[in-house]
Amino acid sequence: MEGEGTMKEAVEEVVRESSVLIDKEGLSNLYESVLKIAGFGLGGILYTAGKKAGNKGAVLLKDRLGVKGLDLIEAMVLAFEVGNWGKMRVEGVNEELYRVTVTENVLVSSMEKRREKPVCHPLAGYIAGFFELALEDKVQVKEQQCMGKGDSACVFEVKVG
């Protein structure tokens, strides 16, 4: 990373300059309402929108911090947490498989009704867009566990290539 200070301080500055404050419970309620109205057929659209946002977030952090690869993924984790979207942990299972675990996920943490299937399509897309830019390769992201179903965390499998 170029310049002075820690990566966390640099990420905090980028988040402050490039983000807006949204009430967490309000966002969760909004997302739950969208799912009620549109149903699960909206998943692909939300995934694609999330993927574009993830790519833009990755470009922003890459350009501002001068990081790439796994350092860029570390910056994503910090930005996610600094922005109060939840707590994120990324584990490399091997070169072609990563596991991303999210707790305190703002999208589903306040949902009143539990879902039968995973519902964090925008976050899965966001992770995909970010990883594709960071790793310079195509990825597929699938949510394996979801807090919206009552699981303790949202767990995403990221397949590279």
N, C-alpha and C positions, 0 to 999 in steps of 0.2 A: 504494500500500500504506500502510495506517495504521501509525503508531508509528515507533519507532526501529529502527536496524539494517538489515542487508541482507535481501533476499528469501531468499537462501540460508540465512542464520542463522535466519530465521523458519520456513522449511520444515524445517530440521534439527530445530528444537524440536517442530514438529507431528509429524514422523516418530518422534522419540524417545518422545513421549507417547502416540502412537496405534498403534504397531507392535509386533510381537514378533520376536525373533531366530529365524530358521530357517536351518539349515545349507544352503548353496547346492547342494552336491552331493546332499545328502539330498532336497531339493525336486525337483531334476532327476530323480533316480532314482525318486522317487514318481510324478512326472508320466509318465515313461517306462513305468512299471508299469501305470498307469491306461490308457495308450494300448494297451498289449499286451493287457490284459484286455478292454477295452471296444471297441477298434477305432475307426475313424473316425466311426461313427454317433453318437459322443458329442460331436462338434464343436459342434452347435447348442446343446446344454445348457451346454457350457463357455463358449461365446461369450456366452450370456445371463447366466450367473453372472458372467463377467468384466465385462459391461456394467453390471450392478448395482453391482459393486465399484467400477468407474470412476466411476459417478455419485456414489456415497457418498464416494469420495476427493475428487472435485471439490467437493462440498458442504462437506466438512470444510475444505479449503484456502480455499475462497471465504469461508466464515464466519470462519475464524481469521485469515486474512490481509487480508480486505477487498479482494480482487482479482477481476477478471472478464475475460472475453474472452481476448485473446492473452496478457495477464499471467497469467491462470489456467493457460493452457497452458504457459507458461514455468515456473510453479510445479510443474506435473505433471512436467515434465522433471527439475527439481531433486529432487523427492520420489522419483522413480524411481531416480535415481542415488544419492541419499543413502541410500535403503533397500537399496542393492546389488542391485537387480533387473537392472542392466545399464547400458549407456550409450545415451542416446537423443538423437536429433537430429530436429527438426521443421522442414520446409521448406514454405513456402507456394508452390505452383506458380501458383495464381491464387486468387480469392475462393471458388471452389467446389471446389478440389482441393488437398490437402495430402499430403506424403509424410513418413512417420515411419520413420526408420531406427534399428534397435536392434542394437548389438553387445554381446558378452559377456552375452547373454540367459540368465539363470539357469534358465529353464524347459528349455532344450535344450542348453546348453553342455556338459553332461556325458553326453549321450546316447551310448550305445555303438553303437546301430544307426541307420543313416541311413534316413530315411523317403522315400517316393515323392512325397508331397504335403506342403504346409505344415501344421504341426501346432500353431501358437501361437494356438489359438482363444480361450483366456482372455485373452491379451494383446490380440488384435484387439478383443474385446468391451470390455476395459478402456479402450482408446483411444476406442472409440465412445461409451461412457458419459461419459467425460470431455469429449470434444469437443462432444457434444450439449448438455451443461450450459454449457460455456464459450461456445459460439457461439450458444446458444439456437435451435438448428435441428437437424433430423434429419440423421444422417450414415450412410453405409454404409462399412464398413471391410473391406478384403480384403487378405490377406497375399499379396504378389507373389513374395517371395523368403524362404527360411527356412533358418536355420542347421541345423535338424533334417534338412534335405535335403542339407546339405553346402555351402550358400551361405555367403559370408563374413559376411553380416548378415541380419537379418530386416527386410524392407521392407514397409511397409503403405501402401496407398493409401486416403486418406480423402476420400470424395465427400460434399460438403455439399448439402443440399436434397433 
